[in-house]
Amino acid sequence: MHKLTRLTIGLALLVSLGALAATAAARSDVAAGSSDAQIAVLLPDSKSSVRWETQDRRFLAAAFRAAGVSYSIVNAEGDRQKQRAQAEQALTNGAKVILLVNLDSGSGAAIQALAKARRAKVIDYDRLTLKGSTAYYVSFNNVAVGRLQGQGLVSCLKANGSYSKKPVIAQLHGSPTDNNATLFRQGYQSVLNPLFKNGTLTKGPDQAVPDWDNQKALTIFEQMLARTGNKVQGVAAANDGLGNAVVSALKARKLPKIPVTGQDATAQGVQNILAGDQCMTVYKAIKAEANAAAKLAVSLAKGQKPVGVNGKTFDGRRQVPSVLLTPVTITKRNYTLLFKDGFLKKGEVCRGAYAKYCK
């Protein structure tokens, strides 16, 4: 009986300790993931690009956990009022730093003004808020991203033999409310416009896609094909989602493959490249971007000297201290870099009908 009592007490203690451990873990998860967050991340949506949920969220979370700071990460799913409410909640919970991916400059500037009034710092993440009050900006050199797209398109036109035949080039720009889309456009048009002007290339339809909506991009490109009698020989598409809309429209009409650009190095984009439906994409090492933003945010939250600032970016009114990273062109020749960097898993790309294309 005595042994049984001791055993019962021992089991009770184990259960109690387990409960305490579970409670501590739960508190840690809460502190790291929702309320009382020192740093709040406001993501824009999951529609314009899959990157926000598949890449940025996990890399930012890992960086904050490694730094031992409390954080929250929420997604507005394209709703400006929702993102404003998320910002208000974060500030009410005591956030010292907001990492913001705005839905447009107007709503972004309003969030920044709100944060400033609450004495919190804002970092524009990936997208710059025009004429806002952000403290810092972390992104890639987005004009350079567009330049790589323009150069990639030219290389692909030369490779398939159409460059010397004055090919008609269509352009599918990103959302007109996203300053990044403006910078990408500036970059690829710096390559293409001189070639349009001297007659090497023929300028075709040219249109922005509202909210980076891939379904709208499909409709827009189908209209471009209708207007030109299917005579489009190349497309400067601002990201992989828009590029895939082009690929889908061409397949639906049973038209030949043409050079199509992209950006974000998505699994779908890389699959299209391997199959020859898309000629290139631009890899922005999101892990590096997320780590740079996290380090800067942590330094601000702790009242330390800002970490990583290496340039300035004009927001239409002032020069914003910036952390700028370098993008990389991805083609069939170097796509395995994405696997080596852990950006994509080989199994995400090399599967089904695409497995036969992989090295």
C-alpha positions in Angstrom: 0.0 0.0 0.0 2.9 2.3 0.9 4.5 1.6 -2.5 1.3 2.3 -4.3 0.8 5.6 -2.5 4.3 6.7 -3.5 3.7 5.6 -7.0 0.4 7.6 -7.1 2.1 10.7 -5.7 5.0 10.3 -8.2 2.5 10.0 -11.1 0.6 13.0 -9.9 3.9 15.0 -9.7 4.8 14.0 -13.3 1.3 15.0 -14.5 1.6 18.3 -12.6 5.1 19.0 -14.1 3.8 18.1 -17.5 0.9 20.5 -17.2 3.2 23.2 -16.0 5.5 22.6 -19.0 2.6 22.6 -21.4 1.3 25.9 -19.8 4.8 27.5 -20.1 5.0 26.3 -23.7 1.5 27.7 -24.4 2.5 31.0 -22.9 5.6 31.1 -25.0 3.6 30.5 -28.1 1.2 33.2 -27.2 3.9 35.7 -26.4 5.7 34.8 -29.7 2.7 34.6 -31.9 -0.1 36.9 -30.9 -0.7 39.3 -28.0 1.9 41.4 -26.3 4.0 41.4 -29.4 7.0 43.7 -29.5 7.1 43.5 -33.3 4.0 43.2 -35.5 4.1 42.0 -39.2 1.3 43.2 -41.4 1.2 41.1 -44.6 -1.0 42.3 -47.5 -2.7 39.2 -49.0 -2.2 35.7 -50.4 -3.6 36.5 -53.8 -1.0 38.8 -55.4 1.8 36.3 -54.7 2.0 33.0 -52.8 5.3 34.3 -51.3 3.7 36.1 -48.4 2.4 33.0 -46.8 4.7 30.3 -48.1 8.0 32.2 -47.7 7.9 35.5 -45.8 5.8 34.3 -42.9 8.0 31.3 -42.1 11.3 33.1 -42.5 10.2 36.1 -40.4 8.9 33.9 -37.7 12.1 31.9 -37.6 14.2 35.0 -37.4 12.1 36.5 -34.5 12.2 33.2 -32.6 15.9 33.0 -33.0 16.3 36.6 -31.7 14.0 35.8 -28.7 11.5 38.6 -29.3 7.7 38.4 -29.2 6.0 39.0 -32.5 2.7 38.7 -34.4 2.2 38.0 -38.1 -1.2 38.7 -39.6 -2.6 38.9 -43.2 -5.1 41.5 -44.4 -6.2 39.4 -47.4 -6.4 42.4 -49.6 -8.7 44.4 -47.2 -7.4 47.9 -46.4 -9.7 48.4 -43.5 -8.8 45.1 -42.1 -5.1 46.0 -42.3 -5.7 49.3 -40.5 -7.6 47.4 -37.8 -4.7 44.9 -37.5 -2.3 47.8 -37.0 -4.5 49.4 -34.4 -4.7 46.1 -32.5 -1.0 45.6 -32.7 -0.3 49.1 -31.3 -2.9 48.5 -28.5 -1.1 45.3 -27.6 2.1 47.4 -27.2 4.0 46.8 -30.5 7.1 48.9 -30.7 7.8 48.1 -34.3 5.5 47.4 -37.3 6.8 45.7 -40.3 4.3 46.8 -43.0 3.6 45.5 -46.5 1.1 48.1 -47.6 -1.9 47.4 -49.9 -1.4 50.9 -51.4 0.5 54.0 -50.4 -2.6 55.9 -49.1 -3.7 53.2 -46.6 0.0 52.5 -45.8 0.6 56.2 -45.0 -2.4 56.3 -42.7 -1.1 53.3 -40.7 2.3 54.9 -40.5 0.7 58.1 -39.1 -1.2 56.1 -36.6 2.0 54.3 -35.5 3.9 57.6 -35.2 1.3 59.0 -33.0 1.7 56.0 -30.7 5.5 56.4 -30.8 6.1 53.1 -32.7 8.5 52.7 -35.6 7.4 51.4 -39.0 9.5 49.6 -41.5 8.2 49.3 -45.0 8.8 45.7 -46.0 9.3 45.0 -49.7 6.9 47.8 -50.8 7.7 51.4 -50.2 4.9 53.7 -49.1 5.0 56.8 -51.2 5.0 60.1 -49.2 4.6 58.3 -45.9 6.4 58.6 -42.6 8.1 55.2 -42.5 11.4 55.1 -40.5 13.1 52.5 -42.8 12.6 50.5 -46.0 13.8 46.9 -46.5 13.6 45.5 -50.0 15.5 44.5 -53.1 16.6 47.0 -55.7 13.4 46.8 -57.6 14.5 48.8 -60.6 17.3 46.2 -60.9 14.6 43.4 -60.7 12.8 45.0 -63.7 16.1 45.4 -65.6 16.8 41.7 -65.2 13.4 41.0 -66.6 14.0 43.2 -69.6 17.5 41.7 -70.2 16.1 38.2 -69.8 13.3 38.8 -72.4 15.9 40.1 -74.9 18.1 37.1 -74.3 15.2 34.7 -74.8 14.1 36.4 -78.0 17.6 36.0 -79.4 17.7 32.4 -78.3 14.6 31.5 -80.2 15.5 33.4 -83.3 12.8 36.0 -83.2 14.9 39.0 -82.0 15.9 39.9 -85.6 12.3 39.7 -86.9 10.9 42.8 -85.1 8.8 40.8 -82.7 5.7 42.2 -81.1 6.2 42.6 -77.4 3.2 42.9 -74.9 3.6 44.1 -71.4 1.6 43.0 -68.3 2.5 45.4 -65.5 1.8 44.8 -61.8 -0.8 46.7 -59.8 -0.9 50.5 -60.4 -1.3 51.0 -56.6 1.9 49.1 -55.8 5.0 51.3 -56.0 7.1 48.2 -56.6 5.2 47.6 -59.9 6.2 51.1 -61.0 9.9 50.3 -60.2 9.8 47.0 -62.0 8.2 48.7 -65.0 10.9 51.4 -64.9 13.5 48.7 -65.0 12.3 46.5 -67.9 11.3 49.5 -69.9 14.8 51.0 -69.6 15.8 47.9 -71.6 12.8 47.6 -74.0 12.0 51.2 -74.8 15.2 52.0 -76.7 14.6 48.8 -78.7 11.1 49.9 -79.5 12.3 53.3 -80.5 15.0 52.0 -82.9 12.6 49.5 -84.5 14.4 46.3 -83.2 11.3 45.3 -81.3 7.7 46.2 -82.0 5.7 47.6 -79.1 2.5 45.7 -78.6 -0.4 46.0 -76.0 0.7 47.5 -72.7 -1.5 47.3 -69.5 -1.4 47.2 -65.7 -3.2 44.4 -63.8 -5.3 45.7 -60.9 -4.2 44.2 -57.5 -1.9 41.8 -59.3 -5.0 39.6 -59.9 -4.0 36.6 -62.0 -7.6 36.0 -63.2 -7.8 39.6 -64.4 -4.4 39.2 -66.0 -5.7 36.2 -68.0 -8.7 38.2 -69.3 -6.4 41.2 -70.1 -4.0 39.0 -72.0 -6.7 37.2 -73.9 -8.0 40.7 -75.0 -4.4 41.5 -76.1 -4.3 38.4 -78.2 -7.7 39.2 -79.7 -6.6 42.8 -80.6 -3.4 41.6 -82.3 -4.8 38.6 -84.1 -2.7 36.4 -81.8 0.4 38.1 -83.0 2.4 38.5 -79.8 5.9 37.1 -79.8 7.0 38.0 -76.3 5.6 39.2 -73.0 7.2 41.3 -70.2 5.1 39.9 -67.3 5.9 41.5 -64.0 5.7 38.3 -61.9 5.2 34.6 -62.2 1.5 34.8 -61.5 1.0 37.2 -64.4 3.4 35.1 -66.5 1.3 32.0 -65.8 -1.8 33.8 -66.9 -0.1 34.4 -70.3 1.0 30.7 -70.5 -2.6 29.6 -69.7 -4.0 31.8 -72.5 -1.5 30.6 -75.0 -2.3 27.0 -74.2 -6.0 27.5 -74.3 -5.7 28.9 -77.9 -3.1 26.2 -78.8 -0.6 28.9 -79.8 3.2 28.3 -79.9 5.4 29.0 -76.9 6.9 32.4 -76.7 9.3 34.1 -74.3 7.5 35.2 -71.1 9.2 36.8 -68.1 8.4 36.4 -64.4 9.4 37.2 -60.9 9.3 35.6 -57.4 10.8 32.2 -58.4 7.6 30.4 -57.5 7.3 26.6 -57.9 4.8 27.2 -60.7 7.1 29.7 -62.4 10.1 27.3 -62.3 7.9 24.5 -63.7 6.9 26.8 -66.6 10.6 27.6 -67.1 11.6 23.9 -67.2 8.7 23.1 -69.6 9.8 26.0 -71.9 6.6 28.0 -71.3 8.4 30.8 -69.4 11.9 31.9 -70.2 13.1 33.3 -66.8 12.1 34.5 -63.4 13.8 36.7 -60.8 14.9 35.2 -57.5 14.7 37.6 -54.6 16.2 35.6 -51.7 13.3 36.2 -49.4 15.0 34.5 -46.5 17.8 37.1 -46.8 15.2 39.9 -47.0 13.2 38.6 -44.1 16.4 38.2 -42.0 17.5 41.7 -42.8 14.1 43.1 -41.9 14.0 41.1 -38.7 17.4 42.2 -37.6 16.5 45.8 -38.2 13.2 45.4 -36.4 14.8 43.8 -33.4 17.4 46.5 -33.1 14.7 49.2 -33.1 12.5 47.3 -30.6 15.5 47.1 -28.3 16.4 50.7 -28.7 19.7 49.9 -30.4 21.5 51.3 -33.4 19.6 50.4 -36.6 21.2 47.3 -38.2 22.0 46.8 -41.9 21.1 50.2 -43.4 23.1 50.5 -46.7 21.3 53.1 -48.8 18.4 55.5 -49.3 15.2 55.4 -51.4 13.2 58.4 -52.5 9.5 58.1 -51.5 8.4 61.1 -53.5 9.0 63.5 -50.7 12.1 62.4 -48.8 15.0 59.9 -48.8 14.1 56.9 -46.6 17.1 55.0 -45.0 17.0 51.6 -46.6 18.4 48.1 -46.6 18.6 47.0 -50.2 19.4 43.5 -51.5 20.5 42.2 -54.9 18.1 40.1 -57.1 19.3 37.1 -59.3 18.0 35.9 -62.7 16.8 32.3 -62.7 16.7 30.2 -65.9 17.0 26.5 -66.8 20.7 26.8 -66.3 20.7 27.7 -62.6 17.3 26.9 -61.2 18.8 24.4 -58.7 20.2 27.4 -56.8 16.6 27.7 -55.4 16.9 24.2 -53.9 20.4 24.7 -52.6 19.3 27.9 -50.8 16.3 26.1 -49.3 14.0 28.6 -51.0 12.1 25.8 -52.8 12.1 22.0 -52.3 12.9 19.9 -55.3 9.7 17.9 -54.6 7.6 21.1 -55.0 9.0 21.6 -58.6 10.1 18.2 -59.9 6.9 16.3 -59.7 4.2 15.0 -62.0 4.6 16.0 -65.6 7.6 18.2 -64.7 9.8 15.5 -63.1 11.2 14.6 -66.5 12.7 18.0 -66.9 14.7 18.0 -63.7 18.4 17.4 -63.4 
